[in-house]
């Protein structure tokens, strides 16, 4: 064998080894990238939220010199099976000076009658019956606007009719907001679940919501850090007036989240806390109901853009499934994937525990992530197929909703 032939074979062998090494390195790097995504986007906000319970943050603060008046606005439509318990829990509040404005938004069931019955002899409860929806408004957004205009409080609390409030929750929330000098305080409630699959989906939703909002950045001036929670949005009246009420978001289905965006954009200071057992809600009854419950909201969160929807679903699938799949298939390059798989399942379980469920839900990470992706794709498909969103028996055309997105 000539010297030239030996050198050529050696070069070929080196190229082969280098190619294998490069491929192995690339796979290893991908695994550690997934680990970094989980650590940064989910790990930081989840760990930050551990110490951000309402009770822990508020009870260490002094009471305000005088308690400001609070108006609690509760819109409801066809919620006769839940509205009584929700309103009674609010009326049992130990807050010194508050009123409850219950809004019957074109209900066809006994919702309005229950509100009227509870208001008899109850000076703190006022009932407003809405019979017509003005053109250019979503039903709930219009009800919130009506309630805000009728309110007499220095602070406004917007809450849903199916939320159960602990008697001390409003007092603690106002104490924290006044002491910290903030204008908007959403609270994350404990979300009850009736079974394993329902609890797994709820835990996944909470994990994705935390990753999307990055709550530890909300108190900063960064304009993209904001959130809102339909169960509990406490707002200073002057801040809402400065933002022109609900007019800018009158056609935005994500009214709770966009309220936070609107307030942040107009210079309001915000924060966010976990209510713990201070607030509880049963979001949906059953796992399939959780999927269908995102029908109107999921495509809206992608701004009704097919490209954004597919991007969200693709990234979610890779991030939720990639670590475990890589840990099984990547061979000797699996170290990063194994680390990402362990971290992702731990954070999922920790997030479930933070919001009232069991840490031992952690094996449900991948199934719940794929269910979330399915719910988003289903929402987009149904909205595109029917050319809009049907919400509580009112149809909103897609072109109208797209024009109404608050950006």
Steps between C-alpha positions, in 0.01 A plus 500: 500500500644833396544791739244704308240223529559465874458875550176500296354215708601676822335819384182307414496337842547839670214649298274212606595531865466878488155469342385260770647722770334809351163324483532376858598847616207657317255257658651565841470876450132466401431318825665773706311766305175333606630494857575873481153573360335318788729661758453852366142515377337271757747451783555865589129602514396179678764537772421872531133425558577274798540797730233714337192387688250770590490404868878499538553826313209693649494398866845645558381847388321768705136589440438819304417814700148474359354217297399621149155411371500201262239422236489131401363453148370150423362441149312175439295341230312172546691412817203423720665183629803688637418867547341472845803341664734750336301807605447370853875449542559862393230638729664315791821699450650660809606807303378819671353694204387329182209451263422216261357581158354183349427525128248270339620502139198385296463174694232254392509295819438596863825702539322836514230375738763360739684832497177689577415263785845540658476879469179517707590666827869497408627858469841391370363324193368679193367318194510628144306319227632539145247414231677613181857482372618815319664449161876485511529342845554151638243411762729462801711804411185712474376369835833589660479850354146546630605384846805726506286803412254422780771439760560747782826357636855635484598146406320257269516123525392309190416139577308214341174368638629149573793608721492427873668770714640452848372772740854641543607500134379848406647654816837339435503599134420866567753515785772370268404729209485814713821426690694423182354794307379291207201554271416148383512176696386171341484191720546143380230282660517138603323310222303200619494186288280194509741240366854416391470612137323824589763582765782419257358734236450780754858460623627519142296814439649663809854407397457642150329814633790564739755445222310734270453782751830478693333636816822609673542764225152647541603749774774630269461756220546240226194557278457137395468379861135514598213273591142497614285235667125485446446359848658803670609826337534779759542839333539854630216712362727780378712248309196356322374847414843592362477198270149601383324212671427192294448695178844409351437127555126489429544237226791305649402157629802492732347775713673406826853476358457800271382708796847446643663593170288813466578614855872435458505696175335802664756518780340298779710301744408135536585189695363148532456254787368152569176508693545147629187392680384863503337444160372180346326415177400192306603609151333217311330174593708224343808470280309529172324811630846652558585441135171646375531782754793640302295507180444876500827606666778290349494635144449849645827465692671453162332823374293286260816434296539148360877546489517603866270214597714241322816652648360480852392140451830397342717657768279362778519148355880511475551651845260263676591180316860564389675430832344157557527396135865609487579324825382174344638537146815715525731223619827624647398861423197484726644677807339836422169336414498304826569816698223682310256213556565490874474879531184531289313230692612646832381850402170363376442322831609806698265722301214259562570512874517881504149526360327252724571162340739213568870504412458137398328611181847542349482188273211670316722770349510366143135390474375832637731695269371314196141552620575872522631497142191314385276756674676784317481331161134418562427862589664624181325243284153570641541878485620489139235250396208699638654837415497633855433423864171402659504609862196455723268484197636818343699466176799728439640496141870430465575818306340706779703319767824547307439872475421514871820338628675735740867500400 
